[in-house]
Amino acid sequence: MAKISIYLDDEQLKDLDDLIANSPNLSKRNRSAFFSYLLKQEVAKQKRAMMLEAAAAVDELNLGWSEEEQNCAIIDAEVSG
């Protein structure tokens, strides 16, 4: 595993430790877990943004299903369980 170093002043370090101590999303309460969590959140955010851009392009270019095709797919999904 790669190691990184960052430099924080005492106030920033205290703020970081407070964030870690009060974060309900961390199973491990340490700085590495916190930065890993932040990185995963950022990657997920970027993926969502890319998916939204792609969906907007599909809509803009009329590449999606027609209303009739969409209704058929919904009925098909409901019938098949």
Secondary structure in CASP SS format (residue, H / E / C, confidence):
PFRMAT SS
TARGET T0000
AUTHOR 0000-0000-0000
METHOD secondary structure of the structure
MODEL  1
M C 1.00
A C 1.00
K C 1.00
I C 1.00
S C 1.00
I C 1.00
Y C 1.00
L C 1.00
D C 1.00
D H 1.00
E H 1.00
Q H 1.00
L H 1.00
K H 1.00
D H 1.00
L H 1.00
D H 1.00
D H 1.00
L H 1.00
I H 1.00
A H 1.00
N C 1.00
S C 1.00
P C 1.00
N C 1.00
L C 1.00
S C 1.00
K C 1.00
R C 1.00
N C 1.00
R H 1.00
S H 1.00
A H 1.00
F H 1.00
F H 1.00
S H 1.00
Y H 1.00
L H 1.00
L H 1.00
K H 1.00
Q H 1.00
E H 1.00
V H 1.00
A H 1.00
K H 1.00
Q H 1.00
K H 1.00
R H 1.00
A H 1.00
M H 1.00
M H 1.00
L H 1.00
E H 1.00
A H 1.00
A H 1.00
A H 1.00
A H 1.00
V H 1.00
D H 1.00
E H 1.00
L C 1.00
N C 1.00
L C 1.00
G C 1.00
W C 1.00
S C 1.00
E H 1.00
E H 1.00
E H 1.00
Q H 1.00
N H 1.00
C H 1.00
A H 1.00
I H 1.00
I H 1.00
D H 1.00
A H 1.00
E H 1.00
V H 1.00
S H 1.00
G C 1.00
END
